[in-house]
Amino acid sequence: MKLVISSDHAGFPLKEEVRAYLSNAGHEVIDLGAFEVDPLDDYPDFAERVGLAIKRGDAPRGVLICGSGVGVCVAATRCPAFAPACAMILTPLTRAWSMTT
């Protein structure tokens, strides 16, 4: 599956792990940043990147990561092409994805 992924500085280390995991599992992952830990970046910017990429058709799904997961989920609700689900563990995320297919 083709996916876009993005995070702010607080989610950067986890994003790198998730990106590597998804790539190793055979998924095509398009990384939209952050590309470094920069405390001045802001999670709504990264949510917008993922929402716009999905709207353009770059990928059918995306992964957003921030410090709590809540900020990017709220910001993503402002993107019309995006139906975000906030998951702290994998089970709710799996259910959310199955409900949107």
C-alpha positions as CSV (number, residue, x, y, z in Angstrom):
1,M,0.0,0.0,0.0
2,K,1.1,3.5,-0.7
3,L,1.1,5.8,2.4
4,V,2.2,9.3,3.3
5,I,3.6,10.0,6.7
6,S,4.4,13.1,8.6
7,S,5.2,14.4,12.1
8,D,6.1,17.4,14.1
9,H,9.3,17.6,16.1
10,A,7.8,15.8,19.1
11,G,6.8,12.8,16.9
12,F,9.9,12.7,14.8
13,P,11.7,9.8,16.5
14,L,8.5,7.7,16.4
15,K,7.8,8.7,12.8
16,E,11.3,7.4,11.7
17,E,10.6,4.1,13.4
18,V,7.1,3.7,11.9
19,R,8.4,4.8,8.4
20,A,11.1,2.1,8.6
21,Y,8.7,-0.5,9.8
22,L,6.2,0.2,7.1
23,S,8.9,0.3,4.4
24,N,10.3,-3.0,5.6
25,A,6.7,-4.5,5.5
26,G,6.6,-3.7,1.8
27,H,4.6,-0.5,1.8
28,E,5.6,2.5,-0.3
29,V,6.0,5.3,2.2
30,I,6.2,9.0,1.1
31,D,7.8,11.0,3.9
32,L,6.5,14.6,4.2
33,G,8.6,15.7,7.1
34,A,9.7,16.6,9.7
35,F,13.2,15.7,8.6
36,E,14.8,16.8,11.8
37,V,14.0,17.8,15.4
38,D,13.1,21.5,15.2
39,P,11.2,22.8,18.2
40,L,9.9,25.7,16.1
41,D,7.8,23.5,13.7
42,D,4.1,23.2,14.3
43,Y,1.9,20.1,14.0
44,P,-0.9,21.7,12.0
45,D,1.5,22.3,9.1
46,F,2.3,18.6,8.9
47,A,-1.4,17.6,9.2
48,E,-2.0,19.9,6.2
49,R,0.7,18.3,4.2
50,V,-0.8,14.8,4.7
51,G,-4.3,16.0,4.0
52,L,-3.3,17.8,0.8
53,A,-1.3,14.8,-0.4
54,I,-4.3,12.5,0.1
55,K,-6.6,15.0,-1.6
56,R,-4.1,15.2,-4.6
57,G,-4.2,11.4,-4.8
58,D,-0.5,10.9,-3.9
59,A,-1.6,8.1,-1.6
60,P,-5.0,6.8,-0.3
61,R,-3.9,6.9,3.4
62,G,-1.6,8.7,5.7
63,V,0.0,8.5,9.1
64,L,0.3,11.6,11.3
65,I,2.4,11.6,14.5
66,C,2.8,14.3,17.1
67,G,3.6,14.3,20.8
68,S,0.2,13.2,22.0
69,G,-1.5,12.3,18.7
70,V,-4.4,14.5,19.5
71,G,-3.1,17.7,18.0
72,V,-2.6,16.3,14.5
73,C,-5.9,14.5,14.6
74,V,-7.8,17.7,15.4
75,A,-5.8,19.6,12.8
76,A,-6.5,16.9,10.2
77,T,-10.2,17.3,10.6
78,R,-9.8,20.6,8.8
79,C,-8.7,18.7,5.6
80,P,-11.8,17.7,3.6
81,A,-10.2,14.6,2.1
82,F,-9.1,13.3,5.5
83,A,-11.1,11.2,8.0
84,P,-8.7,11.1,10.9
85,A,-8.6,8.5,13.7
86,C,-6.6,9.0,16.9
87,A,-5.0,5.8,18.1
88,M,-2.6,5.4,21.0
89,I,-2.5,1.6,20.4
90,L,-2.8,-0.4,17.2
91,T,-6.2,-2.0,17.7
92,P,-8.3,1.2,17.3
93,L,-6.3,2.2,14.3
94,T,-6.9,-1.2,12.6
95,R,-10.6,-0.8,13.3
96,A,-10.7,2.8,12.0
97,W,-8.9,1.8,8.7
98,S,-11.3,-1.2,8.2
99,M,-14.3,1.1,8.6
100,T,-13.0,3.5,5.9
101,T,-12.4,1.0,3.2
